[in-house]
Amino acid sequence: MKKIIIFSLLAILSLPVHARWFLGGNVAMWYDTRSALFSLSVLPEVGYEFNDKCAVGGQVGFAIAAEEDYSGGAGVIAPFFRYTFWHNDILAVDMRATLGFSFSDVLVASEVSVSPYIRFTPHEHFDIYLKLGAAGFFYSEDDCRFGFGADSNDFAVGCAYRF
């Protein structure tokens, strides 16, 4: 046991100087007047930047939806890998690969997607990001689809704080 603890401490101490944790997420709310559909999702995220180019993390949250004759919610777990293609002092262009799972008492669904992001960094420790669409594969018990999209469901705005 002592060997494992010592090895873990040495591994943490040998990480690159740039490496740091970040905490953020996004909140989305939508109301469609034609179908009277209301939806809300809260997806906090935590991650770790290895260097200027690579980061890993995950989102854990929930989503709810309500219509006239239906209401329900789902939990969401979505680990991701982020790669930065280009960046300067205040802007960055990222690609994020996500493996997502959502679950409720009625439905279990999974997805694999790749999404482009633009990050704005107004301060050294703070990012605002914009998700610009998605391409991937979605599977549930009663639905299976793949492709790419850039509609309102594929856009997201979020923020992150780096420690």
Backbone as a printed PyTorch tensor [residue, N CA C, xyz], in Angstrom:
tensor([[[  0.8260,  -1.1960,   0.0000],
         [  0.0000,   0.0000,   0.0000],
         [  0.8670,   1.2560,   0.0000]],

        [[  1.9580,   1.2390,   0.7710],
         [  2.8330,   2.4080,   0.8050],
         [  3.4620,   2.6540,  -0.5640]],

        [[  3.7680,   1.5880,  -1.2880],
         [  4.3640,   1.7430,  -2.6170],
         [  3.3960,   2.4360,  -3.5680]],

        [[  2.1220,   2.0770,  -3.4850],
         [  1.1110,   2.6990,  -4.3500],
         [  0.9890,   4.1830,  -4.0270]],

        [[  0.9450,   4.5360,  -2.7590],
         [  0.8200,   5.9410,  -2.3570],
         [  2.0480,   6.7360,  -2.7920]],

        [[  3.2380,   6.1860,  -2.5770],
         [  4.4650,   6.8880,  -2.9780],
         [  4.5180,   7.0450,  -4.4890]],

        [[  4.1640,   5.9950,  -5.2360],
         [  4.1590,   6.0700,  -6.6950],
         [  3.1630,   7.1230,  -7.1790]],

        [[  1.9720,   7.1690,  -6.5630],
         [  0.9620,   8.1610,  -6.9440],
         [  1.4530,   9.5800,  -6.6850]],

        [[  2.0710,   9.8080,  -5.5410],
         [  2.6000,  11.1400,  -5.2260],
         [  3.6930,  11.5490,  -6.1930]],

        [[  4.5900,  10.6290,  -6.5420],
         [  5.6420,  10.9370,  -7.5100],
         [  5.0590,  11.2270,  -8.8910]],

        [[  4.0180,  10.4980,  -9.2810],
         [  3.3840,  10.7440, -10.5780],
         [  2.7460,  12.1300, -10.6090]],

        [[  2.0900,  12.5280,  -9.5300],
         [  1.4630,  13.8550,  -9.4730],
         [  2.5200,  14.9490,  -9.4910]],

        [[  3.6030,  14.7650,  -8.7510],
         [  4.6570,  15.7680,  -8.6990],
         [  5.4120,  15.8990, -10.0190]],

        [[  5.4050,  14.8680, -10.8500],
         [  6.1350,  14.9250, -12.1110],
         [  5.2990,  15.4700, -13.2660]],

        [[  4.0810,  15.8970, -12.9960],
         [  3.2390,  16.4540, -14.0550],
         [  3.8430,  17.7510, -14.5760]],

        [[  3.5640,  18.1030, -15.8290],
         [  4.0980,  19.3420, -16.3830],
         [  3.6420,  20.5640, -15.5820]],

        [[  4.4200,  21.6350, -15.6780],
         [  4.1210,  22.8500, -14.9240],
         [  2.7910,  23.4540, -15.3510]],

        [[  2.4450,  23.3680, -16.6360],
         [  1.2090,  23.9700, -17.1320],
         [ -0.0390,  23.2290, -16.6520]],

        [[  0.0690,  21.9840, -16.3230],
         [ -1.0930,  21.1740, -16.0020],
         [ -1.9020,  21.8080, -14.8770]],

        [[ -3.2380,  21.8540, -15.0870],
         [ -4.1060,  22.4000, -14.0470],
         [ -5.5360,  21.9370, -14.2330]],

        [[ -6.2680,  22.0070, -13.1430],
         [ -7.6660,  21.6000, -13.1230],
         [ -8.5510,  22.7470, -13.5930]],

        [[ -9.7290,  22.3960, -14.1320],
         [-10.7210,  23.4140, -14.4480],
         [-12.1040,  22.9170, -14.0430]],

        [[-12.9730,  23.8570, -13.7570],
         [-14.3290,  23.5910, -13.3090],
         [-15.2510,  24.5150, -14.0790]],

        [[-16.3140,  23.9930, -14.6340],
         [-17.2270,  24.8300, -15.4220],
         [-18.5040,  24.0890, -15.7340]],

        [[-19.0580,  24.3660, -16.9070],
         [-20.2700,  23.6980, -17.3420],
         [-21.1760,  24.6300, -18.1030]],

        [[-22.3780,  24.1310, -18.3990],
         [-23.3570,  24.9650, -19.0840],
         [-24.7580,  24.6470, -18.5880]],

        [[-25.6230,  25.6040, -18.7770],
         [-27.0320,  25.5030, -18.4270],
         [-27.8180,  25.8820, -19.6680]],

        [[-28.8340,  25.0930, -19.9900],
         [-29.6570,  25.3960, -21.1610],
         [-31.1290,  25.2950, -20.7800]],

        [[-31.9290,  26.2280, -21.3050],
         [-33.3660,  26.2080, -21.1040],
         [-34.0250,  26.5440, -22.4350]],

        [[-35.0880,  25.8110, -22.7760],
         [-35.7390,  26.0040, -24.0550],
         [-37.2340,  25.8440, -23.8880]],

        [[-38.0100,  26.7270, -24.5370],
         [-39.4620,  26.5930, -24.5650],
         [-39.9300,  26.7440, -25.9980]],

        [[-40.6130,  25.7260, -26.5060],
         [-41.1430,  25.7320, -27.8640],
         [-42.6370,  26.0360, -27.7780]],

        [[-43.0650,  27.1880, -28.3140],
         [-44.4640,  27.6000, -28.1980],
         [-45.3970,  26.7310, -29.0350]],

        [[-44.9120,  26.1490, -30.1460],
         [-45.7800,  25.3240, -30.9990],
         [-46.1740,  24.0230, -30.3070]],

        [[-45.2350,  23.3680, -29.6520],
         [-45.5430,  22.0850, -29.0210],
         [-45.6630,  22.1970, -27.5030]],

        [[-45.4930,  23.3810, -26.9480],
         [-45.5250,  23.6200, -25.5030],
         [-44.5120,  22.7300, -24.7800]],

        [[-43.3520,  22.5670, -25.4070],
         [-42.2920,  21.7540, -24.8250],
         [-41.3360,  22.6540, -24.0540]],

        [[-41.1230,  22.3190, -22.8040],
         [-40.1630,  23.0270, -21.9690],
         [-39.0480,  22.0520, -21.6280]],

        [[-37.7970,  22.4870, -21.8010],
         [-36.6700,  21.6200, -21.4260],
         [-35.6240,  22.4420, -20.6830]],

        [[-34.9350,  21.7730, -19.7790],
         [-33.9000,  22.3950, -18.9730],
         [-32.7950,  21.3620, -18.7630]],

        [[-31.5510,  21.7870, -18.9460],
         [-30.4250,  20.8970, -18.6500],
         [-29.3710,  21.6760, -17.8750]],

        [[-28.7840,  21.0150, -16.9050],
         [-27.7100,  21.5700, -16.0940],
         [-26.5670,  20.5610, -16.1590]],

        [[-25.4240,  20.9690, -16.7440],
         [-24.3020,  20.0650, -16.9640],
         [-22.9980,  20.6650, -16.4340]],

        [[-22.7370,  20.5390, -15.1420],
         [-21.4300,  20.9760, -14.6360],
         [-20.3410,  20.0320, -15.1430]],

        [[-19.1190,  20.5560, -15.2620],
         [-18.0110,  19.7330, -15.7410],
         [-16.7600,  20.0070, -14.9170]],

        [[-15.9090,  19.0020, -14.8570],
         [-14.6100,  19.1300, -14.2210],
         [-13.6160,  18.4690, -15.1630]],

        [[-12.4070,  19.0370, -15.2340],
         [-11.4270,  18.4880, -16.1510],
         [-10.0160,  18.8380, -15.7620]],

        [[ -9.0960,  18.3390, -16.5610],
         [ -7.6780,  18.5130, -16.2870],
         [ -6.9560,  18.8180, -17.5940]],

        [[ -6.2560,  19.9490, -17.6450],
         [ -5.4630,  20.3240, -18.8190],
         [ -4.0500,  19.7920, -18.6320]],

        [[ -3.6080,  18.9350, -19.5310],
         [ -2.2510,  18.4070, -19.4620],
         [ -1.2340,  19.4250, -19.9580]],

        [[ -1.6100,  20.1650, -20.9900],
         [ -0.7380,  21.1810, -21.5780],
         [ -1.6180,  22.1570, -22.3630]],

        [[ -1.0140,  22.9780, -23.2270],
         [ -1.7830,  23.9490, -24.0100],
         [ -2.7080,  23.2950, -25.0330]],

        [[ -2.4690,  22.0440, -25.3770],
         [ -3.2080,  21.3780, -26.4530],
         [ -4.2510,  20.3700, -25.9780]],

        [[ -3.9810,  19.6240, -24.9110],
         [ -4.8210,  18.4810, -24.5350],
         [ -5.4440,  18.6410, -23.1540]],

        [[ -6.6980,  18.2110, -23.0560],
         [ -7.4000,  18.2010, -21.7770],
         [ -8.3860,  17.0420, -21.7650]],

        [[ -8.6630,  16.5280, -20.5920],
         [ -9.6980,  15.5110, -20.4030],
         [-10.6230,  15.9920, -19.2980]],

        [[-11.8330,  15.4680, -19.3050],
         [-12.7730,  15.8620, -18.2750],
         [-14.0670,  15.0920, -18.4030]],

        [[-15.0580,  15.5500, -17.6990],
         [-16.3580,  14.9110, -17.7530],
         [-17.4500,  15.8230, -17.2540]],

        [[-18.6400,  15.5770, -17.7680],
         [-19.8280,  16.2890, -17.3220],
         [-20.7430,  15.2930, -16.6250]],

        [[-21.3340,  15.7160, -15.5270],
         [-22.3400,  14.9300, -14.8220],
         [-23.4650,  15.8930, -14.5000]],

        [[-24.6620,  15.5950, -14.9760],
         [-25.7550,  16.5250, -14.7520],
         [-27.0980,  15.8840, -14.9880]],

        [[-28.0910,  16.7260, -15.2500],
         [-29.4380,  16.2220, -15.4890],
         [-30.1300,  17.0800, -16.5310]],

        [[-31.1610,  16.5050, -17.1230],
         [-31.9940,  17.2050, -18.0960],
         [-33.4470,  16.8310, -17.8130]],

        [[-34.3380,  17.8080, -17.9260],
         [-35.7670,  17.5370, -17.7550],
         [-36.5040,  18.1020, -18.9590]],

        [[-37.6440,  17.5030, -19.2610],
         [-38.4920,  17.9650, -20.3510],
         [-39.9450,  17.7880, -19.9400]],

        [[-40.7940,  18.7090, -20.3860],
         [-42.2140,  18.6230, -20.0620],
         [-43.0350,  19.1340, -21.2340]],

        [[-44.0730,  18.3660, -21.6030],
         [-45.0630,  18.7590, -22.5990],
         [-46.4310,  18.6330, -21.9440]],

        [[-47.4770,  18.7670, -22.7580],
         [-48.8240,  18.6590, -22.2180],
         [-49.0910,  17.2860, -21.6110]],

        [[-48.6680,  16.2120, -22.2970],
         [-48.9770,  14.8680, -21.8340],
         [-47.7500,  14.0700, -21.4060]],

        [[-46.5930,  14.7230, -21.2460],
         [-45.3710,  14.0150, -20.8700],
         [-44.4870,  14.9150, -20.0240]],

        [[-43.8560,  14.3330, -19.0390],
         [-42.7860,  15.0160, -18.3270],
         [-41.8320,  13.9470, -17.8010]],

        [[-40.5640,  14.2670, -17.8140],
         [-39.5790,  13.3010, -17.3620],
         [-38.2090,  13.9270, -17.2690]],

        [[-37.3180,  13.1900, -16.6780],
         [-35.9630,  13.6780, -16.5200],
         [-34.9720,  12.5640, -16.7710]],

        [[-33.7200,  12.9460, -16.9410],
         [-32.6650,  11.9770, -17.1900],
         [-31.3630,  12.4730, -16.5820]],

        [[-30.5700,  11.5370, -16.1150],
         [-29.2240,  11.8460, -15.6750],
         [-28.2770,  11.7360, -16.8500]],

        [[-27.1960,  12.4980, -16.8190],
         [-26.2440,  12.5270, -17.9190],
         [-24.8310,  12.3620, -17.3760]],

        [[-24.0590,  11.4700, -17.9960],
         [-22.6360,  11.3090, -17.7130],
         [-21.9220,  11.3750, -19.0550]],

        [[-20.9370,  12.2690, -19.1820],
         [-20.2890,  12.4580, -20.4790],
         [-18.7990,  12.7780, -20.3180]],

        [[-17.9340,  11.7640, -20.3340],
         [-16.4950,  12.0450, -20.3520],
         [-16.0790,  12.5950, -21.7200]],

        [[-15.0390,  13.4400, -21.7390],
         [-14.6190,  14.0350, -23.0070],
         [-13.1090,  14.2050, -23.0690]],

        [[-12.6230,  14.3730, -24.2900],
         [-11.2260,  14.7010, -24.5830],
         [-11.2440,  15.9490, -25.4520]],

        [[-10.4560,  16.9560, -25.0960],
         [-10.4130,  18.2100, -25.8600],
         [ -9.0150,  18.4050, -26.4390]],

        [[ -8.9720,  18.7400, -27.7200],
         [ -7.7060,  19.0420, -28.3890],
         [ -7.7950,  20.4410, -28.9730]],

        [[ -6.8060,  21.2820, -28.7120],
         [ -6.7820,  22.6590, -29.2030],
         [ -5.9440,  22.7170, -30.4740]],

        [[ -6.5970,  23.1250, -31.5800],
         [ -5.9080,  23.2330, -32.8600],
         [ -5.1210,  24.5350, -32.9910]],

        [[ -5.7200,  25.6010, -32.4950],
         [ -5.0960,  26.9140, -32.6290],
         [ -5.4740,  27.7520, -31.4260]],

        [[ -4.5330,  28.5530, -30.9520],
         [ -4.8630,  29.4800, -29.8680],
         [ -3.8780,  30.6370, -29.8730]],

        [[ -4.3710,  31.7730, -29.3860],
         [ -3.5050,  32.9100, -29.0800],
         [ -3.8470,  33.3380, -27.6530]],

        [[ -3.5920,  34.5660, -27.3010],
         [ -3.8050,  34.9820, -25.9050],
         [ -5.2700,  34.9420, -25.4710]],

        [[ -6.2060,  35.2610, -26.3690],
         [ -7.6030,  35.3430, -25.9430],
         [ -8.5610,  34.4260, -26.6960]],

        [[ -8.1760,  33.8440, -27.8100],
         [ -9.0580,  32.9580, -28.5720],
         [ -8.4150,  31.5980, -28.7900]],

        [[ -9.2630,  30.5640, -28.8530],
         [ -8.7920,  29.2180, -29.1490],
         [ -9.8550,  28.4890, -29.9610]],

        [[ -9.4260,  27.6010, -30.8380],
         [-10.3180,  26.7330, -31.6040],
         [-10.0380,  25.3070, -31.1570]],

        [[-11.0570,  24.6550, -30.5970],
         [-10.9230,  23.3170, -30.0220],
         [-11.8100,  22.3250, -30.7530]],

        [[-11.4630,  21.0580, -30.6240],
         [-12.3180,  19.9530, -31.0310],
         [-12.4940,  19.0790, -29.7970]],

        [[-13.7370,  18.7210, -29.5160],
         [-14.0300,  17.9450, -28.3090],
         [-14.7250,  16.6440, -28.7030]],

        [[-14.1360,  15.5170, -28.3050],
         [-14.7310,  14.1980, -28.5280],
         [-15.3960,  13.7580, -27.2240]],

        [[-16.6620,  13.3800, -27.3130],
         [-17.4540,  13.0620, -26.1250],
         [-18.0730,  11.6820, -26.2470]],

        [[-18.0650,  10.9520, -25.1630],
         [-18.7680,   9.6800, -25.0480],
         [-19.8290,   9.9000, -23.9850]],

        [[-21.0920,  10.0100, -24.3970],
         [-22.1410,  10.3960, -23.4640],
         [-23.1330,   9.2900, -23.1890]],

        [[-23.6380,   9.2830, -21.9530],
         [-24.6650,   8.3340, -21.5340],
         [-25.7510,   9.1110, -20.8020]],

        [[-26.9930,   8.8430, -21.1390],
         [-28.1050,   9.4190, -20.3880],
         [-29.0040,   8.2750, -19.9440]],

        [[-29.5910,   8.4230, -18.7940],
         [-30.3820,   7.3400, -18.2180],
         [-31.5300,   7.9060, -17.4000]],

        [[-32.6390,   7.2040, -17.4470],
         [-33.8020,   7.5120, -16.6270],
         [-34.5010,   6.1830, -16.3580]],

        [[-35.6490,   6.2330, -15.7350],
         [-36.3680,   4.9880, -15.4720],
         [-36.9840,   4.3970, -16.7390]],

        [[-37.0780,   5.1920, -17.8040],
         [-37.7040,   4.7270, -19.0430],
         [-36.6850,   4.4770, -20.1500]],

        [[-35.6220,   5.2540, -20.2210],
         [-34.7510,   5.2530, -21.3810],
         [-33.2840,   5.2340, -20.9770]],

        [[-32.5200,   4.4700, -21.6920],
         [-31.0690,   4.5140, -21.5770],
         [-30.5440,   4.8150, -22.9730]],

        [[-29.6960,   5.8300, -23.0920],
         [-29.1940,   6.2380, -24.4030],
         [-27.7010,   6.4830, -24.3100]],

        [[-27.0260,   6.3540, -25.4500],
         [-25.5990,   6.6360, -25.5020],
         [-25.2880,   7.3560, -26.8050]],

        [[-24.1770,   8.0880, -26.7910],
         [-23.7600,   8.7980, -27.9890],
         [-22.2480,   8.9420, -28.0090]],

        [[-21.7200,   9.0150, -29.2090],
         [-20.3200,   9.3220, -29.4490],
         [-20.3440,  10.5040, -30.3990]],

        [[-19.7160,  11.6120, -30.0150],
         [-19.7860,  12.8010, -30.8630],
         [-18.4790,  13.5770, -30.8540]],

        [[-18.3140,  14.3750, -31.8900],
         [-17.1860,  15.2880, -32.0220],
         [-17.7810,  16.6610, -32.2980]],

        [[-17.3270,  17.6660, -31.5590],
         [-17.8920,  19.0120, -31.6830],
         [-16.7950,  20.0570, -31.7310]],

        [[-16.9110,  21.0330, -32.6460],
         [-15.9770,  22.1550, -32.6410],
         [-16.3980,  23.1940, -31.6000]],

        [[-15.4190,  23.7990, -30.9660],
         [-15.6450,  24.8220, -29.9490],
         [-14.7710,  26.0350, -30.2460]],

        [[-15.2620,  27.2040, -29.8830],
         [-14.4570,  28.4200, -29.8510],
         [-14.4190,  28.8750, -28.3990]],

        [[-13.2020,  29.0810, -27.8750],
         [-13.0250,  29.5280, -26.4940],
         [-12.4970,  30.9540, -26.4780]],

        [[-13.1080,  31.7740, -25.6520],
         [-12.6740,  33.1510, -25.4240],
         [-12.1340,  33.2110, -24.0030]],

        [[-10.9080,  33.7240, -23.8390],
         [-10.2540,  33.7750, -22.5310],
         [-10.0340,  35.2360, -22.1390]],

        [[-10.9990,  35.8720, -21.4530],
         [-10.8210,  37.2680, -21.0480],
         [ -9.8530,  37.4340, -19.8770]],

        [[ -9.6050,  36.3630, -19.1320],
         [ -8.7060,  36.3860, -17.9770],
         [ -7.9290,  35.0790, -17.9560]],

        [[ -6.7780,  35.0860, -17.3370],
         [ -5.9160,  33.9010, -17.3030],
         [ -6.6190,  32.6630, -16.7450]],

        [[ -7.5480,  32.8380, -15.8220],
         [ -8.2010,  31.7100, -15.1610],
         [ -9.6320,  31.4690, -15.6270]],

        [[-10.1320,  32.2010, -16.5950],
         [-11.5420,  32.1240, -16.9460],
         [-11.7160,  31.9610, -18.4480]],

        [[-12.5710,  31.0160, -18.8750],
         [-12.9020,  30.7890, -20.2820],
         [-14.4010,  30.8780, -20.4850]],

        [[-14.8010,  31.4100, -21.6180],
         [-16.1740,  31.3390, -22.1030],
         [-16.1000,  30.5710, -23.4120]],

        [[-16.9270,  29.5310, -23.5650],
         [-16.8340,  28.7300, -24.7740],
         [-18.1800,  28.6100, -25.4740]],

        [[-18.1040,  28.3930, -26.7760],
         [-19.2690,  28.2540, -27.6410],
         [-19.1250,  26.9720, -28.4360]],

        [[-20.0730,  26.0650, -28.2630],
         [-20.1200,  24.8340, -29.0440],
         [-20.8590,  25.1380, -30.3370]],

        [[-20.2880,  24.7340, -31.4730],
         [-20.8010,  25.1550, -32.7770],
         [-21.5200,  24.0710, -33.5660]],

        [[-21.8570,  22.9600, -32.9800],
         [-22.5340,  21.8810, -33.6890],
         [-22.0330,  20.5480, -33.1890]],

        [[-22.3940,  19.4800, -33.8840],
         [-21.9520,  18.1510, -33.4750],
         [-22.0430,  17.1890, -34.6440]],

        [[-21.1620,  16.2120, -34.6320],
         [-21.2110,  15.0910, -35.5700],
         [-21.0210,  13.8350, -34.7520]],

        [[-21.8410,  12.8130, -35.0150],
         [-21.6620,  11.6170, -34.2170],
         [-22.7270,  10.5780, -34.4200]],

        [[-22.8390,   9.7070, -33.4250],
         [-23.7210,   8.5510, -33.4340],
         [-24.5110,   8.5470, -32.1370]],

        [[-25.8420,   8.3360, -32.2290],
         [-26.7240,   8.3120, -31.0720],
         [-27.5100,   7.0090, -31.0880]],

        [[-27.6120,   6.3520, -29.9400],
         [-28.3510,   5.0950, -29.8620],
         [-29.1800,   5.0550, -28.5850]],

        [[-30.4240,   4.6560, -28.7120],
         [-31.2780,   4.3730, -27.5590],
         [-32.1260,   3.1540, -27.9050]],

        [[-32.9840,   2.7320, -26.9740],
         [-33.8020,   1.5430, -27.1850],
         [-34.7160,   1.6530, -28.3960]],

        [[-35.2020,   2.8640, -28.6800],
         [-36.1470,   3.0330, -29.7880],
         [-35.6470,   3.9750, -30.8860]],

        [[-34.3800,   4.3290, -30.8670],
         [-33.8620,   5.2770, -31.8450],
         [-32.3790,   5.0120, -32.0980]],

        [[-31.9790,   5.1340, -33.3460],
         [-30.5790,   4.9950, -33.7100],
         [-30.3310,   5.9530, -34.8710]],

        [[-29.4020,   6.8910, -34.6970],
         [-29.1540,   7.8510, -35.7750],
         [-27.6930,   8.2860, -35.7520]],

        [[-27.2270,   8.7370, -36.8890],
         [-25.8730,   9.2600, -36.9960],
         [-25.8670,  10.3670, -38.0290]],

        [[-24.8480,  11.2090, -37.9640],
         [-24.7420,  12.3190, -38.8970],
         [-24.1370,  13.5320, -38.2160]],

        [[-24.4540,  14.7040, -38.7600],
         [-23.9690,  15.9360, -38.1670],
         [-25.1040,  16.9460, -38.1590]],

        [[-24.9740,  17.9310, -37.2840],
         [-26.0230,  18.9240, -37.1690],
         [-25.4970,  20.2370, -36.6430]],

        [[-26.2300,  21.2680, -36.9660],
         [-25.9020,  22.6030, -36.4800],
         [-27.1910,  23.3550, -36.1720]],

        [[-28.1600,  22.6640, -35.5510],
         [-29.3910,  23.3450, -35.1690],
         [-29.2890,  23.8160, -33.7230]],

        [[-30.3750,  24.3340, -33.1790],
         [-30.3240,  24.9210, -31.8350],
         [-29.9750,  23.9000, -30.7550]],

        [[-30.2540,  22.6150, -30.9800],
         [-29.9020,  21.5960, -29.9830],
         [-28.4070,  21.3240, -29.9430]],

        [[-27.6770,  21.6880, -30.9900],
         [-26.2450,  21.4100, -31.0730],
         [-25.3860,  22.6120, -30.7120]],

        [[-25.9910,  23.7110, -30.2930],
         [-25.2450,  24.8800, -29.8480],
         [-25.3170,  24.9670, -28.3290]],

        [[-24.2200,  25.3770, -27.7220],
         [-24.1950,  25.5410, -26.2690],
         [-23.2010,  26.6460, -25.9260]],

        [[-23.4820,  27.3590, -24.8760],
         [-22.5750,  28.3700, -24.3440],
         [-22.2590,  27.9590, -22.9130]],

        [[-20.9960,  28.0250, -22.5510],
         [-20.6110,  27.6450, -21.1930],
         [-19.4130,  28.4400, -20.7370]],

        [[-18.9750,  28.1650, -19.5370],
         [-17.7940,  28.8410, -18.9990],
         [-17.0260,  27.8530, -18.1300]],

        [[-15.7590,  28.1930, -17.8830],
         [-14.8970,  27.3480, -17.0590],
         [-13.9280,  28.2170, -16.2910]],

        [[-13.6040,  27.8050, -15.0910],
         [-12.6140,  28.4730, -14.2690],
         [-11.4460,  27.5220, -14.0800]],

        [[-10.2270,  27.9810, -14.4020],
         [ -9.0230,  27.1750, -14.2490],
         [ -8.3150,  27.5390, -12.9520]],

        [[ -7.9280,  26.5310, -12.1970],
         [ -7.2390,  26.7450, -10.9180],
         [ -5.7470,  26.8860, -11.1280]]])
